[in-house]
Amino acid sequence: MDLRYEYPSMDQLAETLPLVLKHFGLKSVIAMGIGAGAYILTRFALDYPNMVEGLMLININPCAQGWMDWAAHKISGWTHAMPDMLITHLFGKEEINHNHDLIATYRHHILNDMNQFNLHLFVKAYESRRDLEIERPVPGVNVRTLKCPSLLVVGDSSPAVDAVVECNTKLDPTKTTLKVIMDDRRPDYLTSLFSLQPGKLTEAFKYFIQGMGYMPAASMTRLARSRTASGSSVASDGNRSRSHTTEGNRSRSHTNEGSRGRSHTDGTANNNVDQSVPKSTEVSC
């Protein structure tokens, strides 16, 4: 690459996306981005809301880089800081300290498989990003915010967790879902949601897309199937209860014994309904 080459800014990268969509004949997209990619896609959605149907944003930071971050990188120097800086964006502290083979693999990939000059320019462009200046919408006030449904995802130990939570406070709560993924196998272990919880991440994406009306035939998880089966059981037991009640009424018109039989039948049916009511806990992040 020519040393005089001027790497595009985050804003300029976002401005190229309409051309990419036009090239592939796409009118709108549901987009997913991580880190810098999430920032670029968010700016694209802010500038071209009609071209974005939904966003899945992992480790999004809508703010400009703070001066302390800038000073830390300047003091540490580019050469030694680059691999470590990228790794800390991908993995938690405990994983960095304990999963040495995985970290060594990524460090080797960063140092040997990537164009270092190009990578430095990309990181520099990301660190020079502007604040997205998004605000939570208020009735009667026109503010700059995302118009499309958005899913914000972050690991509970990610360095980006504070930035993602702050981003969530600035978006429309009726269109935004915040998903904080924890490692339920070892809650005290600070881990990467990508390496240990790919299933939870995939499930979150699938439900988000289904909520927008796509992928209706996608299979449900065990929890979703259980809830559906429980709901069907309640409806079925209710129908049987009403059937028993009707027969009891006919019996009552003939004998008192029939009346007692109806009462016993109703009691049994009601007990069945109570036992079949699903007990579930909804967790909102």
ABEGO torsion letter per residue (X at the ends): XBAABBBBBAAAAAAAAAAAAAAAGBABBBBBBBEAAAAAAAAAAAABAAABABBBBBGBBABBBBAAAAAAAAAAEAAAAAAAAAAAAABBAAAAAABAAAAAAAAAAAAAABBAAAAAAAAAAAAABBBAGBBBBBBGBBBBBBABBBBBBBBAABAAAAAAAAAAAABBAAABBBBBBBBAABAABBBBAAAAAAAAAAAAAAAAAAAAGBGAABBBBAAAAAAAAAAAAAAAAAAAAAAAAAAAAAAAAABAAAAAAAAAAAAAAAAAAAAABBBBBBBBX
